Amino acid sequence: MIRPDHVEGNVPLGPLTTLGVGGPASFLLRARSEDQVLEGFEFARSRDLPVFVLGGGSNILVSDSGFDGVVIRIELRGVSALEDGKITVAAGEDWDGFVAGSVRENLAGIECLSGIPGTVGGTPVQNVGAYGEEVSESIVYVRCYDRASGRIVELANSECGFAYRTSIFNTTDRERYVVLATTFQLAPGGEPRITYRDLAEHFAGREPTLSETREAVIAVRRSKSMVIDPDDPNRRSAGSFFKNPIVSETKFDAISSRFGGSVPKFPAGEGSVKIPAAWLIEHAGFHKGFIMGPAGISTNHTLAIVNRGGATAADIIALATAIRDTVRREFDIDLIHEPVFVGEFR
C-alpha cells in the first residue's frame, strides 16, 4: 500500500498547466521513480478510479470540474549518455533543458525543437515537431509501463506508429502506455537542419552552428509568444491549439482558386497537402489579439488560444468552438484540437 505522503487529495490542476485553468484532481501522486508510477496505478485500482498521467502540463486543457480520479505526475529524472550520440532521458526531465545540453555537446538532431515547453515524456506521445524537425526522427526506442500487461516494455521506433503529431500513444493505444524514458540517437558534430523559411532567411544562405540555430529558433518562438515568459501577456496558453489539417489536392485547389492562388501549403504525401491552420483561422475572421471574454487569441500567434486572466475551461472551449465552426462553414475543413482534454466537457 502506498504511503500517505505519496498522495495528495483535492489538488487544483490549473496551476500545474500552462493554460492555468481547470478544477481539482481527486488525488495527485508525484511519481519520482518507476516503482512509484506502478504504485500509483495500484492505488487507483484499489479504489476503482480512473488515471490521468501528467507531465509538464503544456499541452492539456483540464475541465472546470477537474478530474474525478488519480493524477500521476511523472517526475522521473536522469540523463544517461550511452555511446556515439545515443542518450536515454527520463520522462520527467525538462525538454528544453535536454535540447540545450545536447547543443552544448555538439549533438545534432533536435536543435530546431528548442524552446518547446514540457517534459521529455510528452514528446513521443505527440511526435513533437517544429521548424523542419520531428522528435520521431531521433527516437530509437521508448521505455513504457504497459497498463495492459502490467509490465515495463521497450518499444522500438517502428512500433510507435509515428506520424504528423501522432503516435500509438495518443491514437490506437491511447492510455495503454505510460512513457518512462526515451532513448535518442543524435549526431555528434552534425549540421543543423535549416529548412524552415524564417530560419533560412535569418541566416541568408550561410551555414549556422547548432548554437546559432537554437538561438534563432528561440527568437522566432519568442516573437510568437511560444516560449514560457512570465512577462508575456500571451504566456497562458497550450501552444498551438489546432493541428494543421491535411486535405486532398482537389479540395486545396478549390480553396486556392477563391484566393487567387495565394493559399500556403506544404507536401503531405501523394494526392494530399497540408494547409496552415493559422491561415484558415485568420481568413475565417479570427485575427491575432481577437478577444472573447477572458479568453482570446495570442497577439503574436493565431494558433494559440490564451487565458487572458481569470478564464475558465468553458471560456477556452467557447472560443475554440467558435473558431472551429467558422472554419468548417467557410472552408469545409474540420480543425482538430492539439491539446489533450482532461475531465468531463459538455
Secondary structure by P-SEA (a helix, b strand, c coil): ccccccccccccccccccccbbbbbcbbbbcccaaaaaaaaaaaaaabbbbbbbcccccbbbccccccbbbbbbbccccccccccbbbbcccccaaaaaaaaaaacccccccccccccccccccccccccccccccccccbbbbbcccccbbbbbcccccccccccccccccccccccccbbbbbbbcbbbbbcccaaaaaaaccccccaaaaaaaaaaaaaaaccccccccccccccccccccccccaaaaaaaaaaccccbbbbbccccbbbccaaaaaaaaccccccccccccccccccccccccccccaaaaaaaaaaaaaaaaaaccbbbbbccccccccc
